[in-house]
Amino acid sequence: MTKQNVMMPEEMAITAATAAGKVANSSTHLLFPPPRGNSGNVNYASYKRLLSQLELNGGSGRLNAWVDSMRASSPTHIKSDSPLASPVVASDDEEYENWKKQHPSALDMFDEITAASKGKQIVMFLDYDGTLSPIVDDPDRAFMSDNMRSAVREVARSFPTAIVSGRCRDKVYSFVQLRELYYAGSHGMDIKGPAKQPKHTKAKANALLFQPASEFLPMIDAVYEALVEKTESTPGAKVENNKFCVSVHFRCVDEKKWSALAEQVRLVLKDYPRLRLTQGRKVLEIRPTIKWDKGKALEFLLESLGFADCNDVFPIYIGDDRTDEDAFKVLRDRGQGIGILVSKFPKETSASYSLREPAEVMDFLHRLVNWKRLSLKEREKVL
């Protein structure tokens, strides 16, 4: 399986913004790792030149880096002459096929995946937006299909299954509507298990509720209200309260207004040094500065399920967003299980395999359930 250090384009942009922020306003946290070596064909010389410019330009450079990062959040939007544009963005089918040699289709490699899981307990982790549902302009209408819901239900009957999303836990539950799952909302800062413990777990049947950032709730509510008021002059901007984090969606905002929107967010965040800015696909996300993410949530759930120090567990994490990279990295570092990136475009990733879209995710889930059923029948014949 491929193991590599990664740096997404938006990470590079906001890291640059962090450096500039040391001059402009060190109180606002933009926490991303610096580039780790010369991976792939990324133009790090251009990146370093840009970083130097940002440090000289101070606040204005920082704001420009935010906007560059906002552009970088959509692979099809990145211009080839941008110093932050990753050369692995798809320009044609040939480039995508070359990328797939390093991150082959999980459908094409299905037999290899199931062979690696032989004799182990599979535990499923699924992102929601862009993985179980399509990416849509209105985040309140990101509905999953009945067929996808049925596929997830069947998976949960075969394996312990969790939804790990940046959404508010209650919101993602309202979309999925399956009680038998574990739900980790707010990027894993709000975790709740089913009332009835799944039969596949090793843990005792205790009700699970874990919220490591509870002390930040009043602050998150205050920031939400401030952002709603501050961004109301920007057409298309949508602020979403995800309980332990706040999302500012700019998918429907005219690109000419992105700089103004970034400035509005900056003005609010400067008063909250205990919050940090991260970024997903066409969304700016404000989170507590605690060291918690989807990777930490994955580890916590494995421990809660009784698989903390087990060699006979095989976690499978499927996600499409840069926030899912934290979980992919955990699996890579553990040397257990696999990460599957959902993307139609080449991206730097710690995932081992890929799928193009939610339809392929559903196909993979169906095949996994059928494989499990056939395995059980063969075992019964032997017995």
Rosetta blueprint (number, residue, H / E / L):
1 M L
2 T L
3 K L
4 Q L
5 N L
6 V L
7 M L
8 M L
9 P H
10 E H
11 E H
12 M H
13 A H
14 I H
15 T H
16 A H
17 A H
18 T H
19 A H
20 A H
21 G H
22 K H
23 V H
24 A H
25 N L
26 S L
27 S L
28 T L
29 H E
30 L L
31 L L
32 F L
33 P L
34 P L
35 P L
36 R L
37 G L
38 N L
39 S L
40 G L
41 N L
42 V L
43 N L
44 Y H
45 A H
46 S H
47 Y H
48 K H
49 R H
50 L H
51 L H
52 S H
53 Q H
54 L H
55 E H
56 L H
57 N H
58 G L
59 G H
60 S H
61 G H
62 R H
63 L H
64 N H
65 A H
66 W H
67 V H
68 D H
69 S H
70 M H
71 R H
72 A H
73 S L
74 S L
75 P H
76 T H
77 H H
78 I L
79 K L
80 S L
81 D L
82 S L
83 P L
84 L L
85 A L
86 S L
87 P L
88 V L
89 V L
90 A L
91 S L
92 D L
93 D H
94 E H
95 E H
96 Y H
97 E H
98 N H
99 W H
100 K H
101 K H
102 Q H
103 H L
104 P L
105 S E
106 A L
107 L L
108 D L
109 M L
110 F H
111 D H
112 E H
113 I H
114 T H
115 A H
116 A H
117 S L
118 K L
119 G L
120 K L
121 Q E
122 I E
123 V E
124 M E
125 F E
126 L E
127 D L
128 Y L
129 D E
130 G L
131 T L
132 L L
133 S E
134 P L
135 I L
136 V L
137 D L
138 D L
139 P H
140 D H
141 R H
142 A L
143 F L
144 M L
145 S L
146 D H
147 N H
148 M H
149 R H
150 S H
151 A H
152 V H
153 R H
154 E H
155 V H
156 A H
157 R H
158 S H
159 F L
160 P L
161 T E
162 A E
163 I E
164 V E
165 S L
166 G L
167 R L
168 C L
169 R H
170 D H
171 K H
172 V H
173 Y H
174 S H
175 F H
176 V H
177 Q L
178 L L
179 R L
180 E L
181 L L
182 Y E
183 Y E
184 A E
185 G E
186 S H
187 H H
188 G H
189 M L
190 D E
191 I E
192 K E
193 G L
194 P L
195 A L
196 K L
197 Q L
198 P L
199 K L
200 H L
201 T L
202 K L
203 A L
204 K L
205 A L
206 N L
207 A L
208 L L
209 L E
210 F E
211 Q L
212 P L
213 A L
214 S H
215 E H
216 F H
217 L H
218 P H
219 M H
220 I H
221 D H
222 A H
223 V H
224 Y H
225 E H
226 A H
227 L H
228 V H
229 E H
230 K H
231 T H
232 E L
233 S L
234 T L
235 P L
236 G L
237 A L
238 K E
239 V E
240 E E
241 N E
242 N L
243 K L
244 F L
245 C L
246 V E
247 S E
248 V E
249 H E
250 F L
251 R L
252 C L
253 V L
254 D L
255 E H
256 K H
257 K H
258 W H
259 S H
260 A H
261 L H
262 A H
263 E H
264 Q H
265 V H
266 R H
267 L H
268 V H
269 L H
270 K L
271 D L
272 Y L
273 P L
274 R L
275 L E
276 R E
277 L E
278 T E
279 Q E
280 G E
281 R L
282 K L
283 V E
284 L E
285 E E
286 I E
287 R E
288 P E
289 T L
290 I L
291 K L
292 W L
293 D L
294 K H
295 G H
296 K H
297 A H
298 L H
299 E H
300 F H
301 L H
302 L H
303 E H
304 S H
305 L L
306 G L
307 F L
308 A L
309 D L
310 C L
311 N L
312 D L
313 V E
314 F E
315 P E
316 I E
317 Y E
318 I E
319 G E
320 D L
321 D L
322 R H
323 T H
324 D H
325 E H
326 D H
327 A H
328 F H
329 K H
330 V H
331 L H
332 R H
333 D H
334 R H
335 G L
336 Q L
337 G L
338 I E
339 G E
340 I E
341 L E
342 V E
343 S L
344 K L
345 F L
346 P L
347 K L
348 E L
349 T L
350 S L
351 A L
352 S L
353 Y E
354 S E
355 L E
356 R L
357 E L
358 P H
359 A H
360 E H
361 V H
362 M H
363 D H
364 F H
365 L H
366 H H
367 R H
368 L H
369 V H
370 N H
371 W H
372 K H
373 R H
374 L H
375 S H
376 L H
377 K H
378 E H
379 R H
380 E H
381 K H
382 V H
383 L L
